[in-house]
Amino acid sequence: MIIHYLKISLRNLLKYKTHSLISALCLAVGIVCYTLVCFFIQEANRLENLPNSERRIRIEVSQHQGSSFRAKEIHHLAEQSIMKLECLTIQSYNNSTEIEVIDNEQQNLPFLINYRGVNGNFFSYNARNLLYGNQLPSAPDEVVLSQKFARKAYGTANPIGTIIHLTNPKNIAENSIQDFKVINVVEEEGLQSSKTDCYFFYEIIPYDEALSVGGYLSPKTDIETLNKTLQSITWQRDEETVHPVAKFTQRHDNTFAMVKLLILFIASLILISGLINFLKFIIQMFYNRQREVALRKCMGSEIKGLFLLLFAEIFWMISVAFLLSLALTEIMISLAELYIPNRDMPDLSLSAIYVVQLQIYLALLAVCMLVIWFPIRRLRQVSIISQINNNRSRHIFRSVMMWLQLGISIFFVGSTLGINMVWHEIFGEAYSPLTSEEEKNIIALNVNSQRMWQNLNPILTDIQALPECTEKLAMMSDIQSGQFFMRTYKKADQSEAMIAITEGSSNYFKFLNILLQGKEVSEEAEGVIYVSEDFKLQLDKDSVQGMVELNNQNYRIAGTYKALYKESQGGRTIGSAFFPGNRFRTFYFKFAPGTDPDRNLRRITDICRNYIPMTLPLEVRSLADNKQTVMGSMYMTQVGMTILAVVSILLVVLSIYSAISMDTVSRQKEIAIRKINGATPWIIAGIFGKAYLVIFILAFTVAYPLVRLMLLSLNDTPAKCIQSWDWGIMLFFSVALMIFLTTAYKIYRIMHINPAEIIKNE
């Protein structure tokens, strides 16, 4: 019998293929969005539920300018026994360096790693399991590997006792240790384990590097007593006497919990809207088959059979949505890994995400089972005669659901519009004198490893020997992201302003087609800068000519240019300055017009691989490519918000269209009688349009203020475009136009019906 119900329900859904597919797809997007947020919140809760979470404390330094311990100061705590403090844990922040590993075939394989310095308590304090016994780092020449890096470097072999060699020990420590013995491997723990490959003993960390200190508060004391004890431990820092201060790591208020609930609620909006649309569609189809249901009851069908019939349709739809959500999750994570930089992209476990997704799928089935019980109860006393003489209801519940869907749509459309406007204000006006084709023909090569530094000259020679390579530019930093270093300029009124700076070879302006008024100077020249036109205007106001002082150092002005490449106009800077110099980290190569950018990328990659092993990553990309950059992360955010906005609009359009279709069909006899009694087409249009106008105004009144408050609270100094009311007016009329276009055709048809035809059919 169950198979029979499944066949009937599938056949009914296939009668409305387009509507069913769109409903399932929108529901799948909602499931993906809610799943990912639930997954990250579950991981955050796991961090809160670590052992002795109520006694976990962090220890800082009583200095507002820098509350972190410095490596040279940690002995003030480590060398003393503090009775009220247990499991003193020391760890540095993530850093990177290059190492060499000798594999089983006695090959020296170089790797770029992220590392941190820790003491022995770090692993138990963070509930990290060790795979090979309990040996902990206790000497400067010992190291613990992460499970992921151990697999990457050694495969399935046991790495205990092997040696890793620092390519340049000066990068990590101020001592001469180069060889470190592997003593253990730490198990990966989802998002709790940051992207750390090697855990060295904290004593090798440079003296001025910041350290994080934590521990457990003794059960028989309180935080105030511990702080009184810590006040007796003092030392001098920057001519100031400082001491340690203990604070609880776990929040003792409800702020963090409220924030998590708010994030979960926002993430659930698309899922709620999709579920409403889906259930309305399923239940409405069920009501439209009331004569069939009545016949089934006359033939002996029980309430259980009706329930299974309706649940079978829900099972098909949610199951299809669930399968689509699995595919969308794969696609979304792949795109995120493609565009978001590796350092910012957490290691996501697909299996763990799928478990959360399955839980949501089962929860949706349970919720739908409860919801569909109400229409089944409504049909419990159904008969053929009662269905033929059925009177029209007022659809109050349906109107409330449409109001909720429309409010959700306005929220996401408004958020997307606001974020895009802020994006355009900050980055859209960035100065770029290059065309898109010229950007594609410029290839960037970032020097990211010691091995590349050692082979840099032959690599550059081979690249410049390519016949299509016309010019080279050397820069201290990346020019693609539009992010610059800052320096302070003191105006004539003694107020301070910030200017953006960058440093590179003197052909910077010619290479990037930036108009320059002045002469190129040698990279060896010292105390020379170029200033932007905006900065020059400020210098003219201050009557500064020839020389300018930045950060208490004087520089000679060699020329004026329009703006730096990707420099945003306005903002918190008053202009920019360019420093010609011979310090570099990124090289840019310009290729002749008409050449294939992909082929140029492959050729540069092949040249680099002649000198750089496959174990070391290469950073080679076109100037037009924003993958694995900050701009790529922002682009992914834009795309994600746009998808949610489109899905919310689609759900509203489907909901309103199905409602207006049902209304116009069910009220044809009423409208025919009204037209016979003299009702004009505009009066008839008002009968149908008034309800949707009221729903829209109520939804906009609630949703728009929430969107505006959210966007204004994202930053202390909100973008000017968000502070204006223009975008709110545009949002109002855009959504109003969408509702008008959705309902206009059906209302137009009902306005021009022939009363005689309707009465004759009756």
N, C-alpha and C positions, 0 to 999 in steps of 0.2 A: 504493500500500500504506500509506503514511503517513496519508493521508486516512482509510483504513479503520480504522486503529488509533485515530485521533482520534475517529471516530464511536463506536466501541465504548467507549472510555474515558469519553467524555462521557455515554453512555447508562448506564454503570455508576455514575457519580457522581450522576446524577439519580435513581437509585433511593434515595439517602440525601440528599435535598435539605437537610433541616434540619442534619444533621451536617456536610455539605459546606460549607454557607453559614457556619455558626458557625466552623468550622475556618479558612475563608478570611478571615473578618472578624478573628478573633484574630491570625492571621498578619499581616494588614494593619496592625493596631495595633502589633505588634512591629516591622514594617518601618519605620513612621513614626517610632517612638521611636528606633530605632537610627540611622536616616538623619539625623535632626536632630542627634544627638550627634556622629555622624561629620562632619557638615558643620561644626559649630562647632570641632571639634578640628582639622579640616583648615585652617580659617582661622587657628587659633592656631599651627599648624605653619608656615603661610606667614609669620606675623610672626617666627617664630624663624629662618626661612630668608632673611631680608632680606640684602642684600649686606654682606659683612664682619661677619657676625653674631658671630663669635668675637672681634672687636675692638671691638664696640660697648660703650660705657660711659655711665654717667650720673654727673653731677657734682652733689654735694649740699653743704650747708653743715654744718660741724662743730658743730652745736647740736642737742641731742636734742629741745628743745621745738619746733623748726621747722627741718627740714632743707632746705626749698625756698628757692631764691633769691627775694628780693624785687626788684621791677622797678628800684628805685633802686640796687640792689647789683650789677646785672649788668655795669655798666661795668668793674668790677674784673677781669672776665674778658675782656669784649669788646674792651677797649682795649689788651690785652696780647697779644703773640705768644708762644704757648706751643709750643715746638718739638716736644714729645712728644705733642701733641694735634692731631688733624686734624678738619676739618669740624665746628667748634663749632656746635651747633644749639640754638636758643632757641625755646621755645614756652610760651605761657600755657595755663591750663586754660580749658575752655569757659565762656562767659558769654553773656548775651543782651541785646539792645537792639532799638530800632526804627529803621528806615531808610526813606527814600523813593527810589524808582527812577523815572526818566523813561523811559517806554517809547517805541516807535516812533511812536505817535500823540501824543507830547508830553503824556501824562497822568502826573501824579504818583501813583504807586501805593505805598502804605505796606506794609511787611513786617516781621514779627517775625523776627529772625535769631539764630542762634547764631554766635558769633565767637571767634576766638583771635588773639593776637599772636604773630608768628613772625619769624624772620630768613630770609635767602635760602637758607641750607643746609637748612631744614626739609624741603623737597620732595625733594631728592636723598637725604637721610638716611633718609626714610621710603619711598623708591622710589615717589614719586608723580609721575606723568607730567603735564606741562603741555601744553595743547592748542594754544596760539598762541605758538610760539617758546619762547625760554628766558629771557624777561625776568622778573626776580624783584623783589619789593618791597625797595626800598632807601631810600625816603623816607617820612616820616610820613604823607603824603597819598596813598599808593598802596595798592591792595587787590587781592587775588586772590580770585576767586569759585570756589565748587565747581560742578561740572558740573550737579548737580541743581538748585541755586538759579539758575544762569544760564538753564536751560531754563524754570524757573518764572517768572522775572522778564522774560526777553527772548524766550522762545520759541526759534525757530530763528535769530534775528538774532545777528550778531556783537556781543558786548558790549564789545569792546576800545575804550577811549577814552571810554566813557560815564561818567557821574558818578552816584555814589550819595550821598545826603544824609542825615546823621545828624539825626534828629528832635530829640534832646536830647543834644548832645555831652558834657555833664557826666556822663552815664551811663557813658561809655566811657573818657573821658580827662580829664585836668586841664588841657587846653589848649583853644584856641578853634577847632580844625579841625572843620569841618562837612561839607565836600565832599571826596570821595575819588575818585580816578581809577582805573578798572578797567584793569589792565595784563595780566591773564592769567586763564585758567580751568584749574583742576586736575581731572584725571580721577578719577572715582570708582573705588575699589578694594575693593569688597565691604565686609566688616566691618572692614577695616583703616582705612577712612576714617570717623572718628567723625561725629556729626551736626553738622558745622561748615559754615556757609554762606559766611562771609567770613573771609579771612586778612589781617589788618592788620599793619603793621610794628610790631614789639614795643615801639618807643619811645613809642607813644601809650598804652600800658597804664599805669594808675594806679600810683604809686610803691609802694604797700603790697601790690599784688597779687602772688600767688605765680607763679613761673616755673619751668618744668622745663628743665634743661640737659643736653645729651648730646653725644656725639662719637665719634670713632674713636681708639683707642690706636695710636700710631705702630708700624709693624711692627718697628722696631729698638729698642724699649724695652719695659719691663714696667710693671705697675700700681704696684709699689712705688716705682720711680724717678719716675714721674709724680706720685705723691702727695708725694714729697719736694720736687718743684718747686712743687707747688700750696701747700705749707705756707708758702712765702715770700710768698704773696699774702694779706694780712690786712686786716681792717677791724673796726670796732666795731659790735656789735649788742646792744642792751639791756644796756649796760655790760659786755659780754663780748667778748673778742677771738676772732674766728672766722676760718676759712679754708676753701677748697674741699676736698672729698674725692671721689676718683674710685672708682667701683665698677662691676664688670661687670654688664651688663643681662641677659645670658644665664646661666642656672643651669649650674654646672659639676658638679652632682650629679644623681642619678637620681630625686630626690624628685618633681619636676614630671612626669617621664615616668611614674612609678608612679601618680601621681594620675590622669593621663589614661587609663592602662590600666584603673584601677579604675572610672572613670566609664564607659568603654566596656563593661566587663564587666557593670556594673549595667544599663546600657541594653540590653545584648544578652540579658538574662535572659528577658524576655517573648518575644523573637524565638526564643530557644532552646526555650522551653517550647512555643510555638506550632508550631515545626518538629517537635519530638518528637511532639506530638499528631497533627499532620498526617501524618507519615511512618508512625506506628503505624496510623493509620486506613487509609492507602493500602495498606500492606504486608499488613495483616490482611485487607483485602478481597481482595487478590491470593491469599493463602493459602486463603481460603474458596472460591476458584475453582480449587482444585488439580485437581479432576476435569476441568474444562474445559481446564486447561493440559495435563494428561496426554493428553487427546484431541487437542489441537493438535499435541503432539509425535508422536503416533501417525500423524497425517496429514501429517507432514513438516516441521512448523514448527521452525526453527532457534533457537538461543539468542539470536541477534540479534533475531528476531521477538518473543520473550518480553520481551526488554529494551525494545524499542520500545513494546510494549503497556503495560508498567508506567510507562515514562517519559512516555507520552502523558497518563496520568492526572495525573502530577506536573506536567506542563506546564500542563494546564488549571487545576489548583488554584493554582499559584504565579502564573500569569498573572492569574487573577481577583483574587487577593490583591494583586498589584501594582497593578492598576487601582483597586481599592478604596483602596489606600494613597495613590494620587494624589489621590483625592477627599477622603480624610481629612486630608491635608496642607493642601489648600486651606481646608477648614473650620477646622482648628486654627489656622492662621496668621491667618485672618479673625477668629476669636474672640480671639486674642492681641492683635491690633491694636485690637480693640474695647475690651478690658478693661485692657490694660497701658498706662501713660502713654507718650506719644510720646517723651519724653526717655529712657525706659528701654528702649524697643523698638528693636532694631537694624533697619536696612534689609535685609531678607532678599530675596535673589534667588531667585525660584521656579525659574528655569531652572537655576541652579547646584544647587539642592536636588534637582531632578528628575534631574540627571546622576548625583548620588550615589545616588539611589534606583534608577536603572537599573543602576548598577554592583552594588548589593546584590542586585537581582533576578537578574542574570546569575550572580553568585557563588552564590546559592541554588540555581539550576539546576545548576551544576557540582557543588556539594556533594551534592545529591540524586542526581545521576547516579552518584557514587561509592558512596553509601549503598545504592542499590537493586541494585548489583551483587552484594551478599552474598545477598539472598533469591533472586536469579536463579541463583547458584552452587549454593545449597541445593537448588533444583529441577532441577538439571542432569541428574540420573540418575532423575528421577521416572518412575513407571509407574502404570498404573491399579491394579494389585494392591497396590503399595506404599502408595498413597493410601487404599485401602479398609482396609488393615490398619495404618494409621498409629498409632503410640503417642503418648501425651501427653508433652510436654516440661515442664520445670519453670519456664520463663519467667523465668529469672534476669535476663536483660537487660531484659525488660519491667518487672520490679520495680525495678531500678535507675533506669530512666527515670521511673517514677512517683514514686520517692523524690526525684529531682531536680525534677520538676514541683511536687511538694507543698512542697519546700523553697523554691522560688521564690515560690509562692503565699503561704506564711507570711511570707516576707520583705516582699512588697509589702503584704499585708494588715496586718502589724504596723507597717510604716512609715506607712501611711495612718492607722491607728488612733492611733499616737503623735503624728503631725503634727496631726490633728484635736483631740486632747486638749490639746496645747500651745496651739493656736489658741484653744480654748475657755477655757483658763486665762488667757491674756493678753488676748483680746478679747471672749470670750463673756460675761464678767462686767462688761463696760463699762456704765457707768450711762447709761440712756436712758429718760427719763420720757415720751417721745413714743410714741404708737402708730404702727403702720406706715402707717395712713391719714394721720395728721398729718404724718409725714415726707414722704409723697408730695405733700402740699399746700404744702410749703415749697420754694421755688426759690432756688438759689444763683447769684449772678452775681459772677464774679471779674474785677476790673479788671486786665487783663493788657497794656495797650498805652497809649502816650502819647496816641493819638487818643481813646481812651476816657476818659482823665483829662481831656482838654480838653472833652469833651462830657458829663461825668459828671452835672452838675446837670440838664440837660434830659432825660437818660435816666432818672434817678431820678424826676423829676417826672412823666414820661409813664407810668412803671410804676405809681407810687402813685396815678395818676389812674384806673387800671383799677378798675371797681366791685367786683370780687371780691377785690382786694388789701386786706387788713385791717391789716397791720403790717409794719414794716421793722426789720431788725437789721443793724448795721454791726460788722464784726469785723476785727481786725488779721490773723488767719490763718484757715485752713480749720478748721472744727469737725467735719468729717465723718470725717477719718482717725483721730482719736483720738491724734494726735501733738501734743505741747506743747513749749514752751520750758521750760527748767529754771532754777531759782535755788537758791542754797545757804542753808540755815538752820542756825545754830549752836545746838545744844542746851545745856541747863544744864550738862551734863558736858563741854562744849567739843568734843564730837564733831559732825561735820557730816552733814547729811542733805539729800536733794534733794526739792524740791517742784515740781509741774507748775504752769505759769502760762499764762494767756491774757489778752488785752486786747480790749475792745470797748465798745459803748454800754451804758449802765446798764440798759436794758430786757432784757438778756440772760436773766435768770432768768424773767421773765414770759413772754418769747417762747418759751422752751423748756420751760415748765411745771416749772421747778426751784424747789422750796420754799426760800424765803429768810426768814431771821430777821434783820430789820434794814430800813433804809430805803434807797431808791434815792438816789444822790447824782448830782450833775451830772458830765458827762463832762469838764468843765473843772477839776474839783477835783483837786488835786495831793496826793500822799502819802497816798492812801486806797486800801485794798484790802478785798476780802471773802475769808474763809478757809473751807475746807471743814470738815465735821464731823471728819474724820480728823485734819486739821491742828490743829483746835481742841483735840482731845484731847491732842495732844503739847504744845500751848501751855499747857494746864492743868497737865500734869505738870511743866512748867518754870516754873510760876507766872508766866506772862506774861499780862498783862491790858491791853487797850486799845491798846497799841503793840507792833509786832513788827519785828525787824531782819532784813532779807534782803539779802545781798550788801553788807553794811556800810552799808545805808541804812534809815532808820526809816520805818514806815508806820503810819497809824492804821487800826484794824480797824473797818469800818463795819457788818459783819454776818457771819452764818454761813449757809452753804448745804449741801445734801446732798453734791453732787459736781458737777464739771464734766460737760458733755455728752460722752459717749463716754470718760470717764475710767475706766481700769481700776482695780479695787479691789486693793489690795496692790501687789506688784511692788517696784521699787526706790525708789519715792517714799513719803513719809509723809503725803501729802495734796496739796492744791492751793490756789491763790490766784487770784482774779480782779481785774484792774486795770481800773477804768472809765477810758475815755479816748476821745479823738476821732481817733486814728490808725486808719485802716481800709484794707483792700484787698479784702475780700469782703463782699458784701451779700446778705442773706437776706430773702425776701419771703414772707409767710404769706398764703395764699389761703383763702377761705371754704370750709367743709366742703361736700362734694358737687360741687365743681367738677372739671372734667376736667384732671388734671395735664398731659397731653400738650398740651392746648389752651393751658394757661397757659405752658408752655415755648415754644410757637410764638409766642405773643403777645409775650413778652419778647424773644425772638430777633428778631422783626420790628421791634420798637421800637429795639433796638440797631442793626440794619442800616440804619435811617434816618440814623444818624450814623457808622457804622463801615463802611468798604468791605469787599467780599468777600475781599480779599487778606489781611485780618487775621483770625485765628481768634477765635472767641468761646468762652468757658467758661461755659456755662449748663447747669445740671443740677438735677434733683430731689435733695433731701437723701437720699432712699432709693436713689438711683442710685450704684453704686460703680464704674461704668465709668471708665476712664482715671485711676484712683486707685491708691494703694498697696494699699488693701483689695481692689481689683479684681485686682491682680497675685497677691495671696495667695489670692484666690478661684480664680483660674485654676490655681494650684499645687495647691490642694485637689482641684479637679475632675480635673486630670490624674492625680494619684496615685490617686484613687478609680477612674478608668477602668482604670488599670493593675491595680489590685487586683481589680476585677470580672472583667477579662479573664483574669487568672491563676487566679481561682477557677473560671471557666467552663472553662478548659482542664483543670484538675484533675478537675472533675466529669465532663467528657466522657471523660477518660482512665480514671478509676476505673469509670465506668458501663460503658464498652465492655469493660473487663477483667473485671468481675464478670459481665457478660452472657455473655461467651465462656466463662468458667470454669464457670458454672452449667449451660450447655448441654452442654459437652464432658464434664462429670463426672456426668451424670445416672445413667448405668449404675452407676458406683461408689457413688453415694449410695443408689441403690435397694438394692444388695447390703448396704451398711452398715445400712440400716433393717431389712432382713430379719434381719440378725445382731443386732439389738437396739439400734442406735444411736438415742438420743433426739434430738428436734429441736434441743436446745441444744448437743449434741455436734456436730451437723451445722453449726450456726451458727458454732461455734468453729473448725471446719475452714476455713471461708472467711474469717471475720472476723479470725482471728489474724494472717494475712499482712498485711492492711491496717493492723491495729493496730501491728504492728512497724514497718512503713514510716512510719506517721505519727509514732511516737515518735522514730525516728531522724531524720526530717526536722525535727521541732520542736527536737530537741536541738542541731542544727546551726544552724538559721535564727534561732531566737529570740535566742540570745546575740549574733549578728551585728547584728540589728536594735537590740537594747538598747544595745550599744556604740556604734553609729552615732548614735543619738539622743542619748546622753549626751555624745558628743564634739562635737556641733554648737555648743555654747555653753559658756563657762567656768562659768556658773551655770545648769545645766539646770532645767527646770520641775519643780516638786514632783511632778506627776502621773507624770512619766517615771521618777523615782527610786523610786516605789513598785512593788510586785510585783502589784498588783491587775489592771492591764491585761494583764500576761502570763498570769495565770490565766484571765482572760476570753478572751484570744486562744486559749489552749489548748482550752478547752471549746467555743468557737465553731467552730473548725476540726474538732474531734472530732465535733461535732453534724452538720456539713456532710458529713463522710465517712459517718457513720451513716445519714443520710437518703438518701445516694446509693446505698448498698449494701443498705439494709434491705429494700426491696421484693423484689429478686432473691433475697436470702437467705431471706426469708420464703416465697417460692414454692418454693424448693428444699427447705426444711424440711418442707413439707407435700405433697410429691409422693406419688403412689400407686405403690409398687414394682411392683405387678402390671401396671399400664399400661406402665411403662417396659420390663419384661422381655418383655411381649407384643409391643411395637413392635420390640424387638431380634430 
